Amino acid sequence: MVTPMIRDPTGFLRQEYQALVDQSLDWKMRVLSGPSTPWCQIDGKRLLMFCSNNYLGLSNHPRLKAAAEEAVRTHGVGSGSVRPIAGTMDLHLELERRLAKFKGAEASLVFQTGFATNAGLLPQLAGEGDLIISDELNHGSIIDGVRLSRADKAVYKHADVEDLTRVLAHAEEHSPSYRRLLVITDGVFSMDGDIAPLDRIAKVAKDHGAMVYVDDAHGEGVLGEGGRGILSHFHLSRSDVQVEMGTFSKAFGVVGGHVSGSQDLVNFAFNKSRTWLLSGSHPPPVAAACLAAVDVLEQEPQHVARLWELTRRFKRSMKDLGFNIGRSETPITPVIVGESRRAKELSDRLMELGVFALPIVFPMVAKDQARIRTIMNAALTDEDVAFAQGAFEKAGRELKIL
């Protein structure tokens, strides 16, 4: 009798994780004890937060906290259902109305997360017989959303409108003809901090009859009039860019995704996107805090102005010191050092010096482009920024990066 071979069906989990550790590509969780503020308790140590997406410092803003507390009192801590069944509250509808007004759109729809927005909407906008054309450095949520669709896929060189034009021209020769062409790009690219040439992308897309979808997660609260985003930045209309996606988890300081555009877009999205249809709706305090964030952006423009003042100062000093900060144009300032191990060494030394700024390594960036991704925060003081600059200079010289 042959003894059956005993298999270990989960052995690959440890093996693949160990391979990541061996290449310095693994993530180690750092734990905040308390709010995300300029100075935080992280792993039991007081550190200067220098890599949060909390651009405007709103995650601990008193107006947002008060709104969340009041919503718990009036609406409880959960909705009890998904939006299409019994989980739509007046707070959700008011948030969508106010967001659309803020964005200058006909309508907006709030999703559970930014990732859920892209993963749920993109596969519905394009399918079999269609073509999705994507920037090569688009966010992973876009990549997954595109993969979930049954559409053909094409990629154009990063922010290269001439290459996009080539892809669109080639698509017009396809037989049979594509039903729809969809061009999708990040607005601000999260690893490099550069801005998509959306004005030129929109023009060439219009010339070829293509729809444009922009993921403005890192542009909201940062670009445009009062932080209204990339469409405002480039003075574009809804006929230029048909789908504007965003998130509440960055400059708005809370959590959630959303899409803005025509009423037809919103009607289509909430009837077709399974991530919206089948996920529980935001708890009342989350919706209320998001509403308060819109209020703050409309009524307290000083936060956006301060963000840019500090951003310009920090970029200048890092360039003067000799750091490679790439092509950044926004409060995302990468400090590019090359190898993953080198980026981790720099991050560890910065933490010893009192600055919390984590390394970004493959597969988030190319293997030879590992970096510390810093993100400016309007709540930082001049002294805080000077402290961070000093830590970077000290660590950079010790590690022979400078």
N, C-alpha and C positions, 0 to 999 in steps of 0.2 A: 504494500500500500504506500502510495506517494504522499509524503507529508506536505500539506499545502503551504505555500510560501506566505509568511505573515508580512503584510504591508503596513507601512506607517503612513496613513493618508495625510497627516499634517506635518510630516517631517520637513517639508519644503519651507514652512513658515519660519522656523528657526534658522535654516540654512540661508534663506534669502535675506533675512534681517542681519545675520552675521556678516554677509557679504557687503551690506551697506555700511556696517560699523567699520569693517576692514578698510573701506575706501573713504572713510570720513564723510559719508553721504547720509548718515542717519540723523534723525531729529531727537533732541532731548527736551522734554517738557520743562519749562520754567514756570513757576507758580507765583501769581500775584496774591498777596494777602491785603486786600483792600482795593480801592478804586484805581482806574487808569488815570493817573495824574502825572505832572512833570517829574515829581520825585515819588517813587513807589517802593513798597516792600516786595522784593522779588527773591524767592528762595531764602527768605529771612534776612536779606541785606537791603539797606537803603540805597537805591540806584536811581540815576537820572534816566528816564524813559526816552529813548531816542530812535525807536523803530515802530511805534504804534501808528495805526491808520487813523487815529483820533485827531485829525488835522486841526480842528478848531477848539479842541479841549471840551467838547460838548458832552462827553460821556459822564462827566461829573458836574455839569452845569446845574445850578440850583433850580432853574425854571423847568428843566427836564425831570429832575427828581421830584419836584412838587407835583408835576402833572401825572407822573407815574403813581405817586402815593394817592392822589385824589381818585385816579381811575380804579385803583384797588378798592377804595371805599365805595365807589358808586357802581362798579361793574364786576367786581371780583377779580380773581387771578387767572381765569381761563374762559375761553368762549364756549367750550363744550362740544365743538364740532368743526367740520370743515366748512369753508365759506359757502359752497353752494347748497348746503343742507340747512344747518341751523347755527352756523358760526359767523355770520356777518352781523356785526354790531354797528350802531350808529357811529362809533369812533372810527371804524374802518372806512366807512363811506365819507366821513368828514375828512379824513386823512387823504383819501384819493382826490377829493374835490380841491382841497387846499394845495396838494402837490401839483395837480394839473395847472392851477392858477399860477403857482410859483414858476413852473416850467414854461408857461405860455403855450400849453397844449390844450387840445380839445378835451382829452380825458387821460387818466392815469389808472393803473391797476397795481396793487401791492401784492407781491409774492412773499413766500416765507423767507427766502434768502436770495442773494444775487445769483448764486450758483443755480438755484432752482429756477430762476427766471430764464437763464440761458438754456439750461438743460431741458426745460419744459416747453419753451416757446419756439426755439429754433427748429426742432423736428417737425413742428406743425406748419411753419412758414414755408418750408421747402421739403419736397419729397421726391418720389420717383418721377423722372422726367424733368427735374429741375437741376440747377447748378448753384452751389454755394461757393463763393470765392472769398478766401480768408487771408488776412495778413499772417505771415509766417511766425510772428511773435505774439499772436493773440493768446489771451488767458486760457488756462486749462478748462474752465467751464464752457468757453466757446468751443474749444476742440471737442469736448465730450458731447455738447449739444449737436455739433455738426455730425459726429460719428453716429449719433442716435437716429439721425435722419436717413432716409433712403435716397437722398439726392446724390448726384455726382459732386465731387469735391475738387477744387483747385486752390492752389496757394500762390500768392504773389509775394515778391521780395518785400522786406519790411519797409513800410511807409514809402514805397516806390510807385508813384502814380503811373510812370511810363510802363512799368511791368504790369500793373493792373490793367492798363489800356490794352496791352498785348493780349492778356488773358481774356478780356472781354471781347476783343476782336476775333480771337480764335473760337470763343464760345458761339459767336454768331454764325460760324460756318458749320456748326455741329448738325449732323443729320441723324435722326429727325430733330427739328428745332426744339430747343428747351422751352418749356412752358413759362418758367420764371427764372430770373437771374437775381441772386441775393449776394450783395457785397457786405461783408461784416468786418469791423475793425474795433479794437480798443480805442478809446478816446485818448487817455493817458496810459502809456505802457508801464505796467506796475513794477517791472524790474529795472528799467532804464530811466523812467521819468520823462521820456520824450512825448511829444504831442503828435497825434496823427494829423496829416494834412487834410483834414476833413472837408475843407472847402473845395479842394481840387478833386478829392475822391468823389464828392457829391456831384460835381460837374461832369466828370467822365462817366459816372454811373448813369446820370440822366441822359447823356448822349447815346448810351447803349440800352436804355430802357430797363435798367436794373434798379431794384429796391436797395436802400442802404439801411443797415442796422449798426448802431454804435453802442458799445458798452462804455458808459461814462462813469464807471464806479469811482475812479480816482480823479475825475474832473469836477464832480459835484462838490459845492462848497469851496472850490479852489479856483476854477476858471470862470470867466464871464462876469456879467454884471451881478454883484452881490452873491457870487458863487453859484449862479444858475447853470453853469456847465458849459460844455464844449459848443453846443449850438449857439449859445449867447456869445461865446468867445469869438466865433467866426461869423456872427450875424447871419446864421442860416435859418431857413424857414422849414416848416413841417413838410413842404413839398420837396425840399432838398434831401432831408433825412427823415425817412418814414417811421423808423423805430428807434427810440432813445431808451436804453436800459440803464438802470442805476441801482444803487444800494444805500440802505440806511446805516450800514455797519462801519462806515468810514467817517467822512466829514460830519454826517448827521449824528454820529456818536451813539447809535442804538444798534438795531439789527433789522434785516429784512431786505428784500429786493423789490424792484418796481419797473414798470415800463410805461412810457408816455408817448402819445401820438394822437391819432384820430380816434373818434368814438368807434369807428368800424374796427380798428385795431384792437381796442380794449374788448369789444363784444366778441371778437374772434378769439382773443387770448383766453378769456375766462371760460369759454365754452370748449376749448380744444386742448389747453395745456394741462396735462395730467399732474404735474407737480403742484399746480394751483388747485385743481379739482380734488385731489386726494390727500392733501396735507392739512393738518389742523391749522386754524387761523391764528394770527398773532394774539397773545394774551392782551387784555385791555391795557395794562400799564405800558406795554411795548408800543402799542398804537398811539397812546396818549403822549408818550415821550417823543415819538417821531413827529407828532403834530407840534409839540413844543419846539422841536428843533427847527421846523419850518418857520415858526414864529421868530425864533432867535436870528435865523439867517436874514429874514426880512427886516427886522427891527434893530439889529445890532451889527452893522456892517464893519465895525472896527475889528472883528475877529479875522475876517478875510484879509483886510489891509495889514494887520499885524503878521499874519502868516507869511505874506509875501515880503514884508520888510526883513523878517528873520531869515527867510529862504535866500534872498539875494546876498545878505551878509555872510551866511554860512558858506555858500558856494564860492564866493570871492576868496574867503580865507583858506578853504581847502585847496583851491587851485593854486593860490600863492604858496602854500606849503609844498606843493608838488604831487598831491594825490591825483590819481586818475579817477575823475568823476563822470567819464563817459559823455553822453550826449544829452544829459538831463536838462529840461527846461522848466521843471516844476518843483514843488517841495520834496519830491522823492529825489534824493541825492545818493547814487551808488558810489561806494568806495571800492573800486575794482582792484583785486590783488592777484587773480589768476587761479592758483590751485586751491582746492577745497580745504586741505589741511592748513594752508596759510590763512585763509579766511577764518577758520575756526580758532587758530592761534591768536589772531588779531581780536576777535570777539572775546575770547577768554581774558586777554590782557586788559581790554577795555572794561570788562566787568570788574576786574581787580582794582582798576582805577576809578570805579564808580559810575561807569556809563553802560547802560543796557542797550546793545545794538547787535542783533543776531546775524550770523552768516547766512547767505543765500547760495546754495550749491546746486549742482546737477541733481535732478532733471529740471529744476526751475530755471536754471540758466545753463549755457554751454559749459562743458567740463573745464575749459581754460578761462572761464569768465566768472569764477566765484568772487563774491563780494560781500561787503557789509552794506546793507540797504538802510540808509538813514532816512527818516521822514520827519519833517519839521512840524512843530506844534505851536499854534498861536498862544497857548498858555505858558510857554517857556519865557523866562526873563532873559535880559541881555547877559546877565551873569551866568545863567544856565548854559547858554550857547557858547560863551567863552570857555566855560569849564569843559564842555564836550570837545571843543577845538583843541584845548590843551592836552586832553587825554589822547586824542587821535595823534597829535604830534609826538607825544612821548612814546606811545606804543609803536607808531610808525617808524621812529628812529631806532628803537630797541630791536625791532624785528627786521630792520634793514629794508623796509618798504620805501622809505624816503632816503 
